[in-house]
Every structure is written in structure tokens, then in C-alpha cells.
Amino acid sequence: MTAQSNAKGLEGVVASETSLSFIDGQEGILVYRGYDIHDLAPHASFLESVFLLWNGRLPTRGELSSFEAEIAGQRGLDPTTIDVLRRLPSDTTPMAALRTAASVEGTTDPDAEDNSAEANLRKAKRLVARFPTMIAAYHRLRGGAEPLDPDASLGHAADFVRMANGEPGTDEAAAALDRTLLLYLDHGFNASTFACRVIAATLGDMHSAVVGGVGALKGSLHGGANAKAMEMLLEIGELEHAGPFLDSAFAEKRKIMGFGHRVYKTEDPRATHLREMSGELTRQAGLEKYYEISRYLEDRITGEKGIRPNVDFYCATVYYSLGLPIDLYTPIFAMGRIGGWSGHVMEQHADNRLIRPRARYVGEMDRSWVPIDER
């Protein structure tokens, strides 16, 4: 029998190559196409970073304006998608609704079955444009309101806020949301991105791959962690309750949501920016206590367990300060990651090989057949 290497969860295994993003978990480095996240986050917009990811270079001012206008002009959903969202059971979660809507869009997209580079780029633009509309439309429908049509005169994040809430948000809220989308844009071969690439490697179409990514992101150990982190902070409620909460969690060996990362062994560089944003936004919203609880948890967990917060921990209080419903946190994560997912599908199709790892069999061998009447 051929010897097989085994890494549980594929940890440390290099499955393929990518030029989209680079992570150094030991040093806490995240790079998009050669640009450090600490340079991009304070200066670039989400769509500027999407352009970078897809084209390998930063856009000129004119190119960015054209790209933004093209995305804005494609935010409208196919009527079939709205009709399906309208018919979903009332208790459907927003992530399940997003998964369904993305699949429906794949049945009506004019390039649905065309995997050429040109068609993939067109589909990628439509998906980036329409993810916010899908999420906002379902959010309004489940609340008994009609979906709002997109407004191409507004920026990407600003129009989502308007479509979801029914009224425009502040410029500060739109800018904060846009930055979180940038921070969520891409992150190597994480679970959802790898799911996309596995599907793309079968020569599955863009929408099929993205639906797989949404399904992977839906899990609480991936995209769902930001919502779980906020639920934890609300459960704690007050700073004086944080110590007893942690004492109990440590004693029971419970997982603290928003802490720890499979790759980073030091500070998640995305958390650096979100911590700062959380401090400012909770102060503006009069919700400082949740930032104070977060800092207490971070100090104790890092000091006593050596485990640091990941991107989801401080993103929870950022979104809460913006007044966003908790069950929209993971779909908003998908609003950012769709730029990365589609970029990886295009990269996979450009130089494809079927992804087919082996499994190490640990079951029984050499068993003898027993007729059914003798069992």
C-alpha cells in the first residue's frame, strides 16, 4: 500500500498557487496583489481593491470611476430572483436566502454556462454588484416591506445601507462598512474560497462555485463567527459580568467566538483596523460598554491563553454600532468576499487542474461476506 501523508483539516498543506493574496501567519501579514493590508485599508475603497484583485494593478482615477459606474449599473436583480425571495419561508435565515438568490441568478444570467475569461469577468461584476441587493431585498421582504430599487448615484456600501434600512445612512457609516468589505475581500485558501476553487476545478460555472462558497461561509466556524461574537457580548451585557463569564468559559473549556485563527499565530492584521474602528464607532453610538467588554476579553484571553482576536471579533461591534441586524453580519461578510471568490474562480479556470486529494482509510479490512439470513 502506498504511504500517504495526512494533515487533519489539510492544515499546512499547499494545494495550489495563487497571485491574489498572501498570508504570513507568523508575522501577521496580509497582502492583496503585493499591497500590504495596512496600506490598503486606510486609503483604498472596496471596489478599488476588487479592481486590483481582478486586474493585478491599482486603477487610475478614470478606470476606477468607470469600474464603479459599471458595477452600480448592474445592481438590479432579475425579477425571478425577487419572486423566489418573496416565496421563501418566513423563518429562512439571510444566509440561506443569499445562497438561494445566488443560485437563481445563475439560472438567468446570460453568460451562465460560458466559462470563458470574458464571460467570467462579466459574471463576476454582476455578482459583486448584486450581492448587496439580494441581501437588502430579502431583509426588507421578511420585514413585510417591498424591496427598493438600487440607486446607481450612490456608492456601493451607501446604496446597501439605503436598500436595507429604507433610508440613507451617514457618510461615516458607509465609509466604515466599505472598509470592512475591503478587509473581508480575500484571504488565501480559506474554507469558502477553497470550496469555490474545488467546484471551479470541475469546470463548474461561476455561480455554482459561488453558491458553494456561500454554503461554506454560512458555518459558525467560518463566516458565522462574527454574529456569534456579538451574541456573546450581548449575553455578557455589562463589563462587571465579563470576568465571571470568562471564568466559567475557561472552566468548561468553551470556545470563545472571535478568537483564534488557523493561520495567524500573532495579531490578525485585519483585527488591527477593526479594533480601532470599533472604539470610535461604539463611542459615537453610545455603545462604549461593548468595546470595553471586548478589550477586557482580549486582554485576558490573550494574556492567559495566548489566543488573539480574529477579524470577526471586532467586526461584531463595528456592525452593531452601525445598527445592522446581527443575522446580516455573515451575509455582509459575503458582500466583501464575493470579490475574492469570483477572482479565485477566474484564476482557477485560467490554469485548471481538477482538485482531487486522497483520504487515509482508517476503517476495517478483510471482512468476510455474511449472507443476510445469517447476520
C-alpha positions in Angstrom: 0.0 0.0 0.0 1.4 3.4 -0.9 2.3 5.6 2.1 0.0 8.6 2.4 0.7 11.9 4.2 -2.1 13.1 6.5 -2.8 16.6 7.7 -6.1 16.8 9.5 -8.1 19.6 8.0 -5.4 20.0 5.4 -3.5 22.2 7.8 -0.2 23.4 6.3 -0.9 21.6 3.0 -0.2 23.7 -0.1 -3.0 22.8 -2.5 -2.2 25.1 -5.4 -0.9 28.5 -6.3 -2.5 32.0 -6.3 -1.4 35.5 -7.0 -4.4 37.1 -5.4 -3.5 37.3 -1.7 -0.6 36.3 0.6 -0.7 35.5 4.3 2.2 35.2 6.7 0.6 33.8 9.8 3.8 34.0 11.9 4.3 37.7 11.2 0.7 38.7 10.9 0.9 39.9 7.3 -1.9 40.0 4.7 -1.2 41.2 1.2 -3.5 41.7 -1.8 -1.6 41.5 -5.1 1.6 42.8 -3.4 0.0 45.6 -1.4 0.0 45.3 2.4 -3.4 45.5 4.0 -2.1 48.2 6.3 -1.5 50.4 3.2 -4.8 49.5 1.5 -7.3 49.7 4.4 -6.8 53.4 5.3 -6.6 54.6 1.7 -8.3 52.3 -0.8 -12.0 51.6 -1.3 -13.6 48.2 -1.6 -14.2 48.4 -5.3 -10.7 49.8 -5.9 -9.4 46.7 -4.2 -11.7 44.4 -6.2 -10.2 46.0 -9.4 -6.7 45.4 -8.0 -7.5 41.8 -7.3 -9.0 41.0 -10.7 -6.5 43.0 -12.8 -3.3 42.7 -10.8 -2.8 46.5 -10.5 -4.4 49.6 -9.0 -6.8 51.5 -11.3 -6.2 55.0 -12.5 -8.8 57.6 -11.4 -10.7 57.3 -14.7 -10.6 53.5 -14.6 -11.9 53.4 -11.0 -14.8 55.8 -11.9 -15.7 53.6 -14.9 -15.5 50.4 -12.8 -17.7 51.9 -10.1 -20.2 53.1 -12.6 -20.3 49.7 -14.3 -20.9 47.9 -11.0 -23.5 50.4 -9.9 -25.4 49.9 -13.2 -25.7 46.2 -12.6 -27.2 46.1 -9.1 -30.7 45.3 -10.2 -31.9 41.7 -9.7 -33.7 39.6 -12.2 -37.4 39.6 -11.4 -37.2 35.8 -11.0 -34.8 36.3 -8.1 -37.2 38.7 -6.3 -40.1 36.3 -6.9 -38.2 33.4 -5.3 -37.0 35.5 -2.3 -40.7 36.6 -1.8 -41.7 32.9 -1.7 -39.2 31.7 0.9 -40.5 30.6 4.3 -40.6 33.4 6.8 -38.0 31.8 9.1 -35.4 31.4 6.3 -32.1 32.8 7.5 -30.5 35.6 5.5 -27.5 33.3 4.6 -29.9 30.6 3.3 -31.7 33.3 1.3 -28.5 34.6 -0.2 -27.4 31.1 -1.2 -30.8 30.6 -2.9 -30.7 34.0 -4.6 -27.2 33.5 -5.9 -28.3 30.1 -7.4 -31.4 31.6 -9.0 -29.2 34.4 -10.6 -27.2 31.6 -12.1 -30.2 30.4 -14.0 -31.0 33.7 -15.6 -27.5 35.1 -16.2 -26.9 35.5 -20.0 -23.4 34.0 -19.6 -24.5 31.2 -17.2 -22.8 28.3 -18.9 -19.9 30.2 -20.5 -16.6 29.8 -18.7 -14.5 31.9 -21.0 -12.4 34.6 -19.3 -14.6 37.4 -20.8 -17.8 35.8 -19.6 -16.4 35.0 -16.2 -15.4 38.7 -15.8 -18.9 39.8 -16.8 -20.5 37.4 -14.3 -18.1 38.4 -11.5 -19.1 42.1 -12.0 -22.8 41.2 -11.8 -22.3 39.1 -8.6 -20.3 41.8 -6.8 -23.0 44.3 -7.9 -26.0 42.2 -6.9 -24.9 40.6 -3.6 -25.9 43.7 -1.6 -29.2 43.9 -3.5 -30.0 40.3 -2.7 -29.3 40.7 1.0 -31.2 44.0 1.3 -34.2 42.7 -0.7 -34.6 39.7 1.5 -34.1 41.7 4.6 -37.0 44.0 3.6 -39.3 41.2 2.4 -39.0 39.3 5.7 -40.0 42.5 7.5 -43.1 43.0 5.4 -41.7 45.8 3.2 -41.1 45.9 -0.5 -37.5 45.7 -1.9 -36.1 49.1 -3.0 -34.6 49.5 -6.4 -30.9 50.3 -6.5 -29.7 53.9 -6.8 -26.7 54.0 -9.2 -25.8 57.5 -8.0 -24.8 56.1 -4.6 -21.6 54.3 -3.7 -21.5 50.5 -3.2 -21.8 50.5 0.6 -24.1 53.5 0.8 -26.6 52.1 -1.5 -26.7 48.8 0.5 -27.5 50.8 3.7 -30.3 52.6 1.9 -31.8 49.5 0.3 -31.6 47.6 3.6 -32.8 50.3 6.0 -35.2 52.2 3.7 -33.3 55.5 4.2 -29.8 56.8 3.6 -27.2 56.3 6.2 -24.4 58.7 7.2 -21.3 59.1 5.1 -19.3 57.8 8.1 -21.4 54.6 8.3 -21.0 54.0 4.6 -17.2 54.5 4.8 -16.9 52.2 7.8 -18.9 49.5 6.0 -16.9 49.9 2.9 -13.7 49.4 4.9 -15.0 46.1 6.4 -15.8 44.8 2.9 -12.2 45.6 1.9 -10.9 43.7 4.9 -13.1 40.7 4.1 -12.3 40.7 0.3 -9.8 37.8 0.2 -7.8 35.6 2.5 -6.0 32.8 0.7 -7.5 29.4 0.6 -9.9 29.8 3.5 -12.7 27.2 3.7 -15.2 29.1 1.5 -12.6 30.1 -1.1 -11.3 26.6 -1.3 -14.9 25.3 -1.8 -15.2 27.7 -4.7 -12.0 26.6 -6.3 -12.9 22.9 -5.9 -16.1 23.5 -7.7 -14.5 25.7 -10.4 -11.8 23.0 -10.9 -14.5 20.6 -12.1 -15.2 23.3 -14.7 -18.3 24.2 -12.8 -19.7 27.6 -13.6 -19.1 30.8 -11.7 -22.5 30.8 -9.9 -22.2 27.1 -8.9 -18.8 27.9 -7.3 -20.1 31.0 -5.5 -23.1 29.1 -4.2 -20.6 26.6 -2.7 -18.7 29.5 -1.2 -21.8 30.9 0.5 -22.7 27.5 1.9 -19.2 27.1 3.4 -19.3 30.7 4.8 -22.6 30.0 6.5 -21.0 27.8 9.1 -20.3 29.3 12.6 -16.6 28.3 12.4 -16.2 30.5 9.3 -18.4 33.4 8.4 -20.9 32.9 11.2 -18.4 33.7 13.9 -19.0 37.5 13.7 -22.7 37.1 14.6 -21.8 34.6 17.4 -19.3 37.0 18.8 -21.9 39.8 19.1 -24.4 37.4 20.6 -21.7 36.6 23.2 -21.1 40.3 24.0 -24.8 40.8 24.4 -25.0 37.8 26.7 -22.3 39.3 28.9 -24.1 42.6 28.9 -22.0 44.6 31.3 -18.3 44.9 32.0 -18.6 43.5 35.5 -20.1 40.3 34.1 -17.2 39.7 31.7 -14.8 38.2 34.4 -17.3 35.6 35.7 -18.3 34.8 32.1 -14.7 34.1 31.2 -14.0 32.1 34.4 -16.9 29.9 33.5 -15.9 29.5 29.9 -12.4 28.6 30.8 -13.5 26.1 33.4 -15.9 24.4 30.9 -13.4 24.7 28.0 -15.9 26.5 25.9 -14.8 28.1 22.6 -14.8 31.9 22.7 -16.2 33.1 19.4 -14.0 35.6 17.5 -10.7 34.3 19.0 -8.1 32.1 17.4 -7.2 31.6 13.8 -5.9 28.5 11.8 -3.2 30.6 10.1 -2.3 33.6 12.3 -0.1 32.9 15.3 0.1 36.6 16.1 -2.3 39.6 15.6 -4.7 39.2 12.6 -3.8 42.4 10.7 -7.5 42.9 9.8 -8.3 43.0 13.6 -5.9 45.8 14.0 -8.1 48.1 11.8 -11.4 46.8 13.2 -10.4 47.3 16.8 -9.7 51.0 16.0 -13.0 51.3 14.1 -14.9 49.6 17.0 -13.5 52.0 19.5 -14.6 55.1 17.5 -18.0 53.8 16.3 -19.1 52.4 19.7 -18.3 55.8 21.2 -20.3 57.6 18.5 -23.2 55.2 19.0 -23.2 55.4 22.8 -22.3 51.7 23.0 -18.8 52.0 24.6 -19.6 49.3 27.0 -19.3 46.6 24.3 -15.9 47.9 23.3 -14.8 47.9 26.9 -16.1 44.3 27.3 -14.3 43.4 24.1 -11.0 44.8 25.3 -11.3 43.0 28.6 -11.9 39.7 26.9 -9.0 40.3 24.5 -6.6 41.2 27.3 -7.5 38.2 29.4 -7.7 35.6 26.7 -4.5 36.8 25.0 -2.7 37.0 28.4 -3.9 33.8 29.9 -4.4 31.6 26.8 -2.1 33.2 24.2 -5.0 33.4 21.7 -5.7 36.6 19.9 -8.8 38.0 18.3 -9.5 37.4 14.6 -11.3 39.5 12.0 -14.7 38.6 13.3 -14.3 39.7 16.9 -14.2 43.5 16.5 -16.2 43.4 13.3 -19.1 42.4 15.5 -19.2 45.6 17.4 -18.5 47.6 14.3 -21.6 46.3 12.6 -23.7 46.5 15.9 -22.7 50.2 16.2 -23.9 50.8 12.6 -27.3 49.4 13.6 -27.1 46.3 11.4 -29.2 43.3 12.4 -27.0 40.5 13.8 -28.1 37.9 11.3 -27.0 40.1 8.5 -23.3 40.1 9.7 -22.4 37.0 7.8 -24.2 38.0 4.6 -22.3 41.3 4.7 -19.1 39.2 5.1 -20.1 37.6 1.8 -20.6 41.0 0.2 -16.9 41.5 0.7 -15.7 38.0 0.0 -17.7 37.7 -3.3 -14.9 39.8 -4.9 -12.3 37.3 -3.8 -14.4 34.2 -4.6 -15.0 35.3 -8.2 -11.4 36.2 -8.5 -10.4 32.7 -7.5 -12.9 31.2 -9.9 -11.3 33.2 -12.7 -7.8 32.2 -11.6 -8.7 28.6 -11.3 -10.3 28.5 -14.8 -7.3 30.2 -16.3 -5.0 27.4 -15.3 -7.1 24.5 -14.3 -6.4 21.1 -12.8 -9.1 19.0 -11.1 -8.6 19.2 -7.3 -8.7 15.6 -6.1 -6.9 14.9 -2.7 -6.6 11.4 -1.2 -8.1 10.2 2.1 -6.3 8.0 4.6 -8.6 5.0 5.2 -8.9 4.1 8.9 -11.7 1.6 8.7 -11.6 -2.2 8.9 -10.2 -4.5 6.3 -10.5 -8.2 5.1 -14.0 -8.7 6.4 -16.0 -11.7 5.1 -19.4 -11.5 3.5 -22.2 -13.0 5.6 -25.5 -13.9 3.9 -28.4 -11.7 5.1 -30.2 -14.6 6.8 -27.1 -15.4 8.9 -26.5 -11.9 10.3 
